[in-house]
Amino acid sequence: MLNALRKLDDGVAKLETWLLVTTVFFLLIFAFVQVVLRNLFDSGINWADVFNRSLVLWIGFFGATLSAKEDTRLSIAVLTKFLPDSAKRITQNVVNLFVTVISGLLTYYSKMFYVDQITFEATDLLFEGFPKAYFTIVFPI
């Protein structure tokens, strides 16, 4: 059972990596096209700036989840370097508990934020007929 969960976790990490690379690619393309259109043709895509800001949020969240998977989040290495192994394990468990509680709170409040976005800003459109609020689904995910 544990092996199946690890395989699922690895599969999700591969999907997140693919989505991260794809999102960065689209961000670069839209930003480049927008700069070219503005500087050379005095025009632009009306929704490109909002779209790019949304993509930056997605990149941040995908990066954060991959960082958590690889256990590369920020830490104070100097503090843990001088601790005995038993204290390192206790410290790591405290940090993991803190991260879990904060993640749970962020998930709860981001779900509330998403529901509010859909409820109260349904008329704020990014594309033709596509509410901008749909891009905030990355928060609770």
Biotite code that builds the C-alpha atoms (Angstrom):
import biotite.structure as struc

atoms = struc.array([
    struc.Atom([0.000, 0.000, 0.000], chain_id="A", res_id=1, res_name="MET", atom_name="CA", element="C"),
    struc.Atom([2.780, 2.404, 0.925], chain_id="A", res_id=2, res_name="LEU", atom_name="CA", element="C"),
    struc.Atom([4.588, 1.610, -2.317], chain_id="A", res_id=3, res_name="ASN", atom_name="CA", element="C"),
    struc.Atom([1.445, 2.446, -4.314], chain_id="A", res_id=4, res_name="ALA", atom_name="CA", element="C"),
    struc.Atom([1.144, 5.786, -2.493], chain_id="A", res_id=5, res_name="LEU", atom_name="CA", element="C"),
    struc.Atom([4.785, 6.589, -3.276], chain_id="A", res_id=6, res_name="ARG", atom_name="CA", element="C"),
    struc.Atom([4.203, 5.808, -6.943], chain_id="A", res_id=7, res_name="LYS", atom_name="CA", element="C"),
    struc.Atom([1.110, 8.025, -6.923], chain_id="A", res_id=8, res_name="LEU", atom_name="CA", element="C"),
    struc.Atom([3.089, 10.804, -5.214], chain_id="A", res_id=9, res_name="ASP", atom_name="CA", element="C"),
    struc.Atom([5.869, 10.488, -7.802], chain_id="A", res_id=10, res_name="ASP", atom_name="CA", element="C"),
    struc.Atom([3.299, 10.585, -10.609], chain_id="A", res_id=11, res_name="GLY", atom_name="CA", element="C"),
    struc.Atom([1.716, 13.729, -9.193], chain_id="A", res_id=12, res_name="VAL", atom_name="CA", element="C"),
    struc.Atom([5.187, 15.298, -8.873], chain_id="A", res_id=13, res_name="ALA", atom_name="CA", element="C"),
    struc.Atom([5.905, 14.520, -12.529], chain_id="A", res_id=14, res_name="LYS", atom_name="CA", element="C"),
    struc.Atom([2.571, 16.059, -13.524], chain_id="A", res_id=15, res_name="LEU", atom_name="CA", element="C"),
    struc.Atom([3.317, 19.149, -11.417], chain_id="A", res_id=16, res_name="GLU", atom_name="CA", element="C"),
    struc.Atom([6.768, 19.444, -13.012], chain_id="A", res_id=17, res_name="THR", atom_name="CA", element="C"),
    struc.Atom([5.238, 19.228, -16.482], chain_id="A", res_id=18, res_name="TRP", atom_name="CA", element="C"),
    struc.Atom([2.598, 21.815, -15.554], chain_id="A", res_id=19, res_name="LEU", atom_name="CA", element="C"),
    struc.Atom([5.270, 24.107, -14.078], chain_id="A", res_id=20, res_name="LEU", atom_name="CA", element="C"),
    struc.Atom([7.393, 23.967, -17.224], chain_id="A", res_id=21, res_name="VAL", atom_name="CA", element="C"),
    struc.Atom([4.348, 24.494, -19.448], chain_id="A", res_id=22, res_name="THR", atom_name="CA", element="C"),
    struc.Atom([3.152, 27.431, -17.340], chain_id="A", res_id=23, res_name="THR", atom_name="CA", element="C"),
    struc.Atom([6.575, 29.108, -17.449], chain_id="A", res_id=24, res_name="VAL", atom_name="CA", element="C"),
    struc.Atom([6.646, 28.562, -21.222], chain_id="A", res_id=25, res_name="PHE", atom_name="CA", element="C"),
    struc.Atom([3.238, 30.241, -21.690], chain_id="A", res_id=26, res_name="PHE", atom_name="CA", element="C"),
    struc.Atom([4.224, 33.083, -19.371], chain_id="A", res_id=27, res_name="LEU", atom_name="CA", element="C"),
    struc.Atom([7.355, 33.762, -21.423], chain_id="A", res_id=28, res_name="LEU", atom_name="CA", element="C"),
    struc.Atom([5.498, 33.549, -24.739], chain_id="A", res_id=29, res_name="ILE", atom_name="CA", element="C"),
    struc.Atom([2.657, 35.855, -23.659], chain_id="A", res_id=30, res_name="PHE", atom_name="CA", element="C"),
    struc.Atom([5.048, 38.353, -22.078], chain_id="A", res_id=31, res_name="ALA", atom_name="CA", element="C"),
    struc.Atom([7.240, 38.382, -25.201], chain_id="A", res_id=32, res_name="PHE", atom_name="CA", element="C"),
    struc.Atom([4.269, 38.768, -27.549], chain_id="A", res_id=33, res_name="VAL", atom_name="CA", element="C"),
    struc.Atom([2.834, 41.543, -25.381], chain_id="A", res_id=34, res_name="GLN", atom_name="CA", element="C"),
    struc.Atom([6.144, 43.463, -25.394], chain_id="A", res_id=35, res_name="VAL", atom_name="CA", element="C"),
    struc.Atom([6.510, 43.092, -29.164], chain_id="A", res_id=36, res_name="VAL", atom_name="CA", element="C"),
    struc.Atom([2.919, 44.186, -29.806], chain_id="A", res_id=37, res_name="LEU", atom_name="CA", element="C"),
    struc.Atom([3.251, 47.209, -27.537], chain_id="A", res_id=38, res_name="ARG", atom_name="CA", element="C"),
    struc.Atom([6.650, 48.384, -28.744], chain_id="A", res_id=39, res_name="ASN", atom_name="CA", element="C"),
    struc.Atom([6.360, 47.670, -32.447], chain_id="A", res_id=40, res_name="LEU", atom_name="CA", element="C"),
    struc.Atom([2.647, 47.947, -33.182], chain_id="A", res_id=41, res_name="PHE", atom_name="CA", element="C"),
    struc.Atom([1.277, 50.205, -30.405], chain_id="A", res_id=42, res_name="ASP", atom_name="CA", element="C"),
    struc.Atom([-1.274, 47.557, -29.518], chain_id="A", res_id=43, res_name="SER", atom_name="CA", element="C"),
    struc.Atom([-1.524, 44.511, -27.300], chain_id="A", res_id=44, res_name="GLY", atom_name="CA", element="C"),
    struc.Atom([-3.712, 41.737, -26.021], chain_id="A", res_id=45, res_name="ILE", atom_name="CA", element="C"),
    struc.Atom([-6.237, 43.183, -23.558], chain_id="A", res_id=46, res_name="ASN", atom_name="CA", element="C"),
    struc.Atom([-6.194, 40.239, -21.179], chain_id="A", res_id=47, res_name="TRP", atom_name="CA", element="C"),
    struc.Atom([-2.498, 39.275, -21.443], chain_id="A", res_id=48, res_name="ALA", atom_name="CA", element="C"),
    struc.Atom([-1.313, 41.207, -18.380], chain_id="A", res_id=49, res_name="ASP", atom_name="CA", element="C"),
    struc.Atom([-3.980, 39.710, -16.104], chain_id="A", res_id=50, res_name="VAL", atom_name="CA", element="C"),
    struc.Atom([-3.291, 36.292, -17.603], chain_id="A", res_id=51, res_name="PHE", atom_name="CA", element="C"),
    struc.Atom([0.451, 36.661, -16.947], chain_id="A", res_id=52, res_name="ASN", atom_name="CA", element="C"),
    struc.Atom([-0.171, 37.679, -13.319], chain_id="A", res_id=53, res_name="ARG", atom_name="CA", element="C"),
    struc.Atom([-2.329, 34.583, -12.904], chain_id="A", res_id=54, res_name="SER", atom_name="CA", element="C"),
    struc.Atom([0.399, 32.425, -14.427], chain_id="A", res_id=55, res_name="LEU", atom_name="CA", element="C"),
    struc.Atom([2.920, 33.831, -11.940], chain_id="A", res_id=56, res_name="VAL", atom_name="CA", element="C"),
    struc.Atom([0.630, 32.685, -9.107], chain_id="A", res_id=57, res_name="LEU", atom_name="CA", element="C"),
    struc.Atom([0.400, 29.226, -10.630], chain_id="A", res_id=58, res_name="TRP", atom_name="CA", element="C"),
    struc.Atom([4.186, 29.049, -11.014], chain_id="A", res_id=59, res_name="ILE", atom_name="CA", element="C"),
    struc.Atom([4.600, 29.999, -7.363], chain_id="A", res_id=60, res_name="GLY", atom_name="CA", element="C"),
    struc.Atom([2.213, 27.312, -6.199], chain_id="A", res_id=61, res_name="PHE", atom_name="CA", element="C"),
    struc.Atom([3.634, 24.586, -8.435], chain_id="A", res_id=62, res_name="PHE", atom_name="CA", element="C"),
    struc.Atom([7.130, 25.522, -7.274], chain_id="A", res_id=63, res_name="GLY", atom_name="CA", element="C"),
    struc.Atom([6.053, 25.398, -3.634], chain_id="A", res_id=64, res_name="ALA", atom_name="CA", element="C"),
    struc.Atom([4.497, 21.946, -3.962], chain_id="A", res_id=65, res_name="THR", atom_name="CA", element="C"),
    struc.Atom([7.557, 20.586, -5.737], chain_id="A", res_id=66, res_name="LEU", atom_name="CA", element="C"),
    struc.Atom([9.774, 22.148, -3.084], chain_id="A", res_id=67, res_name="SER", atom_name="CA", element="C"),
    struc.Atom([7.764, 20.398, -0.381], chain_id="A", res_id=68, res_name="ALA", atom_name="CA", element="C"),
    struc.Atom([8.014, 17.097, -2.270], chain_id="A", res_id=69, res_name="LYS", atom_name="CA", element="C"),
    struc.Atom([11.790, 17.409, -2.546], chain_id="A", res_id=70, res_name="GLU", atom_name="CA", element="C"),
    struc.Atom([12.031, 18.698, 1.052], chain_id="A", res_id=71, res_name="ASP", atom_name="CA", element="C"),
    struc.Atom([13.913, 21.789, -0.132], chain_id="A", res_id=72, res_name="THR", atom_name="CA", element="C"),
    struc.Atom([11.922, 24.437, 1.695], chain_id="A", res_id=73, res_name="ARG", atom_name="CA", element="C"),
    struc.Atom([13.775, 27.119, 3.586], chain_id="A", res_id=74, res_name="LEU", atom_name="CA", element="C"),
    struc.Atom([15.413, 26.048, 6.814], chain_id="A", res_id=75, res_name="SER", atom_name="CA", element="C"),
    struc.Atom([17.914, 27.388, 9.263], chain_id="A", res_id=76, res_name="ILE", atom_name="CA", element="C"),
    struc.Atom([20.788, 24.998, 8.585], chain_id="A", res_id=77, res_name="ALA", atom_name="CA", element="C"),
    struc.Atom([23.121, 26.626, 11.090], chain_id="A", res_id=78, res_name="VAL", atom_name="CA", element="C"),
    struc.Atom([20.766, 25.879, 13.966], chain_id="A", res_id=79, res_name="LEU", atom_name="CA", element="C"),
    struc.Atom([20.265, 22.220, 13.058], chain_id="A", res_id=80, res_name="THR", atom_name="CA", element="C"),
    struc.Atom([23.964, 21.675, 12.299], chain_id="A", res_id=81, res_name="LYS", atom_name="CA", element="C"),
    struc.Atom([24.882, 21.871, 15.977], chain_id="A", res_id=82, res_name="PHE", atom_name="CA", element="C"),
    struc.Atom([21.990, 19.826, 17.352], chain_id="A", res_id=83, res_name="LEU", atom_name="CA", element="C"),
    struc.Atom([22.283, 16.142, 18.259], chain_id="A", res_id=84, res_name="PRO", atom_name="CA", element="C"),
    struc.Atom([20.436, 13.688, 16.006], chain_id="A", res_id=85, res_name="ASP", atom_name="CA", element="C"),
    struc.Atom([17.551, 13.192, 18.444], chain_id="A", res_id=86, res_name="SER", atom_name="CA", element="C"),
    struc.Atom([17.017, 16.954, 18.683], chain_id="A", res_id=87, res_name="ALA", atom_name="CA", element="C"),
    struc.Atom([17.202, 17.234, 14.875], chain_id="A", res_id=88, res_name="LYS", atom_name="CA", element="C"),
    struc.Atom([14.367, 14.711, 14.542], chain_id="A", res_id=89, res_name="ARG", atom_name="CA", element="C"),
    struc.Atom([12.273, 16.539, 17.135], chain_id="A", res_id=90, res_name="ILE", atom_name="CA", element="C"),
    struc.Atom([12.964, 19.875, 15.458], chain_id="A", res_id=91, res_name="THR", atom_name="CA", element="C"),
    struc.Atom([12.042, 18.428, 12.043], chain_id="A", res_id=92, res_name="GLN", atom_name="CA", element="C"),
    struc.Atom([8.795, 17.013, 13.455], chain_id="A", res_id=93, res_name="ASN", atom_name="CA", element="C"),
    struc.Atom([7.897, 20.389, 14.973], chain_id="A", res_id=94, res_name="VAL", atom_name="CA", element="C"),
    struc.Atom([8.624, 22.109, 11.651], chain_id="A", res_id=95, res_name="VAL", atom_name="CA", element="C"),
    struc.Atom([6.552, 19.512, 9.776], chain_id="A", res_id=96, res_name="ASN", atom_name="CA", element="C"),
    struc.Atom([3.653, 19.972, 12.203], chain_id="A", res_id=97, res_name="LEU", atom_name="CA", element="C"),
    struc.Atom([3.860, 23.757, 11.791], chain_id="A", res_id=98, res_name="PHE", atom_name="CA", element="C"),
    struc.Atom([3.909, 23.451, 7.984], chain_id="A", res_id=99, res_name="VAL", atom_name="CA", element="C"),
    struc.Atom([0.925, 21.076, 8.099], chain_id="A", res_id=100, res_name="THR", atom_name="CA", element="C"),
    struc.Atom([-1.137, 23.425, 10.278], chain_id="A", res_id=101, res_name="VAL", atom_name="CA", element="C"),
    struc.Atom([-0.286, 26.454, 8.128], chain_id="A", res_id=102, res_name="ILE", atom_name="CA", element="C"),
    struc.Atom([-1.048, 24.495, 4.942], chain_id="A", res_id=103, res_name="SER", atom_name="CA", element="C"),
    struc.Atom([-4.411, 23.453, 6.352], chain_id="A", res_id=104, res_name="GLY", atom_name="CA", element="C"),
    struc.Atom([-5.270, 27.034, 7.278], chain_id="A", res_id=105, res_name="LEU", atom_name="CA", element="C"),
    struc.Atom([-4.167, 28.304, 3.871], chain_id="A", res_id=106, res_name="LEU", atom_name="CA", element="C"),
    struc.Atom([-6.262, 25.644, 2.150], chain_id="A", res_id=107, res_name="THR", atom_name="CA", element="C"),
    struc.Atom([-9.340, 26.518, 4.191], chain_id="A", res_id=108, res_name="TYR", atom_name="CA", element="C"),
    struc.Atom([-9.079, 30.274, 3.651], chain_id="A", res_id=109, res_name="TYR", atom_name="CA", element="C"),
    struc.Atom([-8.121, 29.938, -0.005], chain_id="A", res_id=110, res_name="SER", atom_name="CA", element="C"),
    struc.Atom([-11.254, 27.850, -0.561], chain_id="A", res_id=111, res_name="LYS", atom_name="CA", element="C"),
    struc.Atom([-13.268, 30.655, 1.020], chain_id="A", res_id=112, res_name="MET", atom_name="CA", element="C"),
    struc.Atom([-11.440, 33.182, -1.177], chain_id="A", res_id=113, res_name="PHE", atom_name="CA", element="C"),
    struc.Atom([-12.188, 31.131, -4.302], chain_id="A", res_id=114, res_name="TYR", atom_name="CA", element="C"),
    struc.Atom([-15.880, 30.848, -3.430], chain_id="A", res_id=115, res_name="VAL", atom_name="CA", element="C"),
    struc.Atom([-16.020, 34.612, -2.839], chain_id="A", res_id=116, res_name="ASP", atom_name="CA", element="C"),
    struc.Atom([-14.285, 35.249, -6.172], chain_id="A", res_id=117, res_name="GLN", atom_name="CA", element="C"),
    struc.Atom([-16.798, 33.086, -8.032], chain_id="A", res_id=118, res_name="ILE", atom_name="CA", element="C"),
    struc.Atom([-19.772, 34.522, -6.127], chain_id="A", res_id=119, res_name="THR", atom_name="CA", element="C"),
    struc.Atom([-18.977, 38.223, -6.187], chain_id="A", res_id=120, res_name="PHE", atom_name="CA", element="C"),
    struc.Atom([-16.694, 38.690, -9.201], chain_id="A", res_id=121, res_name="GLU", atom_name="CA", element="C"),
    struc.Atom([-18.376, 36.420, -11.712], chain_id="A", res_id=122, res_name="ALA", atom_name="CA", element="C"),
    struc.Atom([-18.691, 39.329, -14.143], chain_id="A", res_id=123, res_name="THR", atom_name="CA", element="C"),
    struc.Atom([-14.942, 40.102, -14.107], chain_id="A", res_id=124, res_name="ASP", atom_name="CA", element="C"),
    struc.Atom([-13.894, 38.300, -17.291], chain_id="A", res_id=125, res_name="LEU", atom_name="CA", element="C"),
    struc.Atom([-10.421, 37.338, -18.429], chain_id="A", res_id=126, res_name="LEU", atom_name="CA", element="C"),
    struc.Atom([-11.386, 35.856, -21.774], chain_id="A", res_id=127, res_name="PHE", atom_name="CA", element="C"),
    struc.Atom([-14.663, 36.100, -23.620], chain_id="A", res_id=128, res_name="GLU", atom_name="CA", element="C"),
    struc.Atom([-17.114, 34.493, -21.168], chain_id="A", res_id=129, res_name="GLY", atom_name="CA", element="C"),
    struc.Atom([-14.355, 33.081, -18.913], chain_id="A", res_id=130, res_name="PHE", atom_name="CA", element="C"),
    struc.Atom([-14.356, 34.569, -15.380], chain_id="A", res_id=131, res_name="PRO", atom_name="CA", element="C"),
    struc.Atom([-10.973, 35.655, -14.059], chain_id="A", res_id=132, res_name="LYS", atom_name="CA", element="C"),
    struc.Atom([-11.863, 34.036, -10.744], chain_id="A", res_id=133, res_name="ALA", atom_name="CA", element="C"),
    struc.Atom([-11.401, 30.561, -12.248], chain_id="A", res_id=134, res_name="TYR", atom_name="CA", element="C"),
    struc.Atom([-7.661, 31.141, -12.254], chain_id="A", res_id=135, res_name="PHE", atom_name="CA", element="C"),
    struc.Atom([-7.709, 31.370, -8.451], chain_id="A", res_id=136, res_name="THR", atom_name="CA", element="C"),
    struc.Atom([-8.585, 27.651, -8.210], chain_id="A", res_id=137, res_name="ILE", atom_name="CA", element="C"),
    struc.Atom([-4.850, 27.054, -7.737], chain_id="A", res_id=138, res_name="VAL", atom_name="CA", element="C"),
    struc.Atom([-5.095, 28.439, -4.184], chain_id="A", res_id=139, res_name="PHE", atom_name="CA", element="C"),
    struc.Atom([-7.116, 25.625, -2.610], chain_id="A", res_id=140, res_name="PRO", atom_name="CA", element="C"),
    struc.Atom([-5.529, 22.982, -4.833], chain_id="A", res_id=141, res_name="ILE", atom_name="CA", element="C"),
])
